[in-house]
């Protein structure tokens, strides 16, 4: 087995559910529900089966929030375009 030269840094480290929830200001329950329903933040599943660890890339969490910025309550945002 070859060894990777990849060394995680603060910008590449994966976030767990609690870290991601804190980062975006939502609950872990919301993250789990969004994963189940689809359309939430893209995630990485580490392993297989129901007990597999779920992680999030920081840039995906940030992009999810950025895509939901609105200027007014009637602004449909980029998603509607």
CNS distance restraints for C-alpha pairs under 8 A (distance, minus, plus):
assign (resid   8 and name CA) (resid  12 and name CA) 5.58 0.50 0.50
assign (resid   8 and name CA) (resid  13 and name CA) 5.27 0.50 0.50
assign (resid   9 and name CA) (resid  13 and name CA) 5.68 0.50 0.50
assign (resid  11 and name CA) (resid  58 and name CA) 7.28 0.50 0.50
assign (resid  12 and name CA) (resid  57 and name CA) 7.28 0.50 0.50
assign (resid  12 and name CA) (resid  58 and name CA) 7.44 0.50 0.50
assign (resid  13 and name CA) (resid  57 and name CA) 7.21 0.50 0.50
assign (resid  13 and name CA) (resid  58 and name CA) 7.65 0.50 0.50
assign (resid  14 and name CA) (resid  55 and name CA) 5.81 0.50 0.50
assign (resid  14 and name CA) (resid  56 and name CA) 5.50 0.50 0.50
assign (resid  14 and name CA) (resid  57 and name CA) 5.02 0.50 0.50
assign (resid  14 and name CA) (resid  58 and name CA) 6.66 0.50 0.50
assign (resid  15 and name CA) (resid  19 and name CA) 5.63 0.50 0.50
assign (resid  15 and name CA) (resid  20 and name CA) 5.84 0.50 0.50
assign (resid  15 and name CA) (resid  55 and name CA) 5.41 0.50 0.50
assign (resid  15 and name CA) (resid  56 and name CA) 5.02 0.50 0.50
assign (resid  15 and name CA) (resid  57 and name CA) 6.18 0.50 0.50
assign (resid  15 and name CA) (resid  58 and name CA) 6.58 0.50 0.50
assign (resid  16 and name CA) (resid  20 and name CA) 6.14 0.50 0.50
assign (resid  16 and name CA) (resid  54 and name CA) 6.69 0.50 0.50
assign (resid  16 and name CA) (resid  55 and name CA) 4.84 0.50 0.50
assign (resid  16 and name CA) (resid  56 and name CA) 6.38 0.50 0.50
assign (resid  17 and name CA) (resid  21 and name CA) 6.01 0.50 0.50
assign (resid  17 and name CA) (resid  28 and name CA) 5.97 0.50 0.50
assign (resid  17 and name CA) (resid  31 and name CA) 7.31 0.50 0.50
assign (resid  17 and name CA) (resid  54 and name CA) 7.10 0.50 0.50
assign (resid  17 and name CA) (resid  55 and name CA) 6.58 0.50 0.50
assign (resid  17 and name CA) (resid  56 and name CA) 7.46 0.50 0.50
assign (resid  18 and name CA) (resid  22 and name CA) 6.14 0.50 0.50
assign (resid  18 and name CA) (resid  27 and name CA) 7.83 0.50 0.50
assign (resid  18 and name CA) (resid  28 and name CA) 6.03 0.50 0.50
assign (resid  19 and name CA) (resid  23 and name CA) 6.08 0.50 0.50
assign (resid  20 and name CA) (resid  24 and name CA) 6.30 0.50 0.50
assign (resid  20 and name CA) (resid  56 and name CA) 6.85 0.50 0.50
assign (resid  20 and name CA) (resid  58 and name CA) 7.67 0.50 0.50
assign (resid  20 and name CA) (resid  61 and name CA) 6.95 0.50 0.50
assign (resid  21 and name CA) (resid  25 and name CA) 5.78 0.50 0.50
assign (resid  21 and name CA) (resid  26 and name CA) 4.94 0.50 0.50
assign (resid  21 and name CA) (resid  27 and name CA) 5.25 0.50 0.50
assign (resid  21 and name CA) (resid  28 and name CA) 5.55 0.50 0.50
assign (resid  21 and name CA) (resid  31 and name CA) 6.98 0.50 0.50
assign (resid  22 and name CA) (resid  26 and name CA) 6.49 0.50 0.50
assign (resid  22 and name CA) (resid  27 and name CA) 7.42 0.50 0.50
assign (resid  23 and name CA) (resid  61 and name CA) 7.66 0.50 0.50
assign (resid  24 and name CA) (resid  61 and name CA) 6.91 0.50 0.50
assign (resid  24 and name CA) (resid  62 and name CA) 7.60 0.50 0.50
assign (resid  24 and name CA) (resid  65 and name CA) 6.84 0.50 0.50
assign (resid  26 and name CA) (resid  30 and name CA) 6.47 0.50 0.50
assign (resid  26 and name CA) (resid  31 and name CA) 7.55 0.50 0.50
assign (resid  27 and name CA) (resid  31 and name CA) 6.57 0.50 0.50
assign (resid  28 and name CA) (resid  32 and name CA) 6.28 0.50 0.50
assign (resid  29 and name CA) (resid  33 and name CA) 6.13 0.50 0.50
assign (resid  30 and name CA) (resid  34 and name CA) 6.02 0.50 0.50
assign (resid  31 and name CA) (resid  35 and name CA) 6.16 0.50 0.50
assign (resid  31 and name CA) (resid  40 and name CA) 7.26 0.50 0.50
assign (resid  31 and name CA) (resid  41 and name CA) 7.85 0.50 0.50
assign (resid  32 and name CA) (resid  36 and name CA) 6.23 0.50 0.50
assign (resid  33 and name CA) (resid  37 and name CA) 6.07 0.50 0.50
assign (resid  34 and name CA) (resid  38 and name CA) 5.63 0.50 0.50
assign (resid  34 and name CA) (resid  39 and name CA) 6.46 0.50 0.50
assign (resid  34 and name CA) (resid  40 and name CA) 4.76 0.50 0.50
assign (resid  34 and name CA) (resid  41 and name CA) 7.61 0.50 0.50
assign (resid  35 and name CA) (resid  39 and name CA) 7.25 0.50 0.50
assign (resid  35 and name CA) (resid  40 and name CA) 5.81 0.50 0.50
assign (resid  35 and name CA) (resid  41 and name CA) 7.49 0.50 0.50
assign (resid  40 and name CA) (resid  64 and name CA) 7.95 0.50 0.50
assign (resid  41 and name CA) (resid  56 and name CA) 7.77 0.50 0.50
assign (resid  41 and name CA) (resid  60 and name CA) 6.45 0.50 0.50
assign (resid  41 and name CA) (resid  61 and name CA) 6.15 0.50 0.50
assign (resid  41 and name CA) (resid  64 and name CA) 6.17 0.50 0.50
assign (resid  42 and name CA) (resid  56 and name CA) 6.98 0.50 0.50
assign (resid  42 and name CA) (resid  60 and name CA) 6.43 0.50 0.50
assign (resid  42 and name CA) (resid  61 and name CA) 7.96 0.50 0.50
assign (resid  43 and name CA) (resid  54 and name CA) 6.69 0.50 0.50
assign (resid  43 and name CA) (resid  55 and name CA) 5.82 0.50 0.50
assign (resid  43 and name CA) (resid  56 and name CA) 4.81 0.50 0.50
assign (resid  43 and name CA) (resid  57 and name CA) 7.08 0.50 0.50
assign (resid  44 and name CA) (resid  54 and name CA) 5.72 0.50 0.50
assign (resid  44 and name CA) (resid  55 and name CA) 5.09 0.50 0.50
assign (resid  44 and name CA) (resid  56 and name CA) 5.94 0.50 0.50
assign (resid  44 and name CA) (resid  57 and name CA) 7.76 0.50 0.50
assign (resid  45 and name CA) (resid  52 and name CA) 6.44 0.50 0.50
assign (resid  45 and name CA) (resid  53 and name CA) 5.91 0.50 0.50
assign (resid  45 and name CA) (resid  54 and name CA) 4.69 0.50 0.50
assign (resid  45 and name CA) (resid  55 and name CA) 6.44 0.50 0.50
assign (resid  46 and name CA) (resid  52 and name CA) 5.68 0.50 0.50
assign (resid  46 and name CA) (resid  53 and name CA) 5.02 0.50 0.50
assign (resid  46 and name CA) (resid  54 and name CA) 6.03 0.50 0.50
assign (resid  46 and name CA) (resid  55 and name CA) 7.38 0.50 0.50
assign (resid  47 and name CA) (resid  52 and name CA) 4.94 0.50 0.50
assign (resid  47 and name CA) (resid  53 and name CA) 6.68 0.50 0.50
assign (resid  48 and name CA) (resid  52 and name CA) 5.22 0.50 0.50
assign (resid  56 and name CA) (resid  60 and name CA) 7.07 0.50 0.50
assign (resid  56 and name CA) (resid  61 and name CA) 7.11 0.50 0.50
assign (resid  57 and name CA) (resid  61 and name CA) 6.63 0.50 0.50
assign (resid  58 and name CA) (resid  62 and name CA) 6.22 0.50 0.50
assign (resid  59 and name CA) (resid  63 and name CA) 5.97 0.50 0.50
assign (resid  60 and name CA) (resid  64 and name CA) 6.06 0.50 0.50
assign (resid  61 and name CA) (resid  65 and name CA) 6.48 0.50 0.50
assign (resid  62 and name CA) (resid  66 and name CA) 6.14 0.50 0.50
assign (resid  63 and name CA) (resid  67 and name CA) 6.03 0.50 0.50
assign (resid  64 and name CA) (resid  68 and name CA) 6.79 0.50 0.50
assign (resid  65 and name CA) (resid  69 and name CA) 6.98 0.50 0.50
assign (resid  67 and name CA) (resid  77 and name CA) 7.70 0.50 0.50
assign (resid  67 and name CA) (resid  78 and name CA) 7.06 0.50 0.50
assign (resid  67 and name CA) (resid  79 and name CA) 7.67 0.50 0.50
assign (resid  68 and name CA) (resid  77 and name CA) 6.85 0.50 0.50
assign (resid  69 and name CA) (resid  77 and name CA) 7.28 0.50 0.50
assign (resid  70 and name CA) (resid  75 and name CA) 5.91 0.50 0.50
assign (resid  70 and name CA) (resid  76 and name CA) 7.64 0.50 0.50
assign (resid  70 and name CA) (resid  77 and name CA) 6.15 0.50 0.50
assign (resid  71 and name CA) (resid  75 and name CA) 6.27 0.50 0.50
assign (resid  76 and name CA) (resid  80 and name CA) 5.71 0.50 0.50
assign (resid  76 and name CA) (resid  81 and name CA) 7.96 0.50 0.50
assign (resid  77 and name CA) (resid  81 and name CA) 7.30 0.50 0.50
